[in-house]
Amino acid sequence: MITAIDAERVQTILYDCLSFASPQPDMERVRAFITEVVQPRLRTDLFDEVMVDGRGNLLARKRGKAG
């Protein structure tokens, strides 16, 4: 099943992410933002997996069709 992407929702998420002040020395604050704000907003019906790795990187995977 293909799910339509809500352009307004994507714009809001991008705006929130890009407007977040993230001075590089404060990576714990950046990791917390990713875990608490960004990750919960990713729709699991669009991705097969959404996770944060041990370094704080947000990973979202969408598998292609087999065959």
HUNORUR-V586522 format. One record per pair of residues at least 4 apart in sequence whose C-alpha atoms are under 8 Angstrom apart, sorted by the first residue. I is the first residue (numbers start at 0). J is the second residue. D is the distance in whole Angstrom. If there is no record, write none. Layout:
i = <I,I>
j = <J,J>
d = <D,D>
This chain:
i = <2,2,4,5,6,7,8,9,10,11,12,12,12,13,14,15,16,21,21,21,21,22,25,26,27,28,29,30,30,30,31,31,32,32,33,33,33,33,34,34,34,35,36,37,38,38,38,38,41,41,41,42,43,43,43,45,46,46,46,46,47,47,47,47,48,48,48,48,49,49,49,49,50,50,50,51,51,51,51,52,52,52>
j = <44,45,9,9,10,11,12,13,14,15,16,37,40,17,18,19,37,25,26,28,29,26,29,30,31,32,33,34,55,56,35,36,36,37,37,38,55,57,38,39,51,39,40,41,49,50,51,57,45,46,49,46,47,48,49,61,59,60,61,62,59,60,61,62,58,59,60,61,57,58,59,60,57,58,59,55,56,57,58,56,57,58>
d = <7,7,8,6,6,6,6,6,6,6,6,7,8,6,6,6,7,7,8,8,6,8,7,6,6,6,6,6,5,8,6,8,5,7,5,6,8,7,5,7,7,7,7,7,7,7,8,7,8,8,8,7,6,7,7,7,6,6,5,8,8,6,5,7,8,6,5,7,7,6,4,7,6,5,7,6,5,5,6,5,7,7>
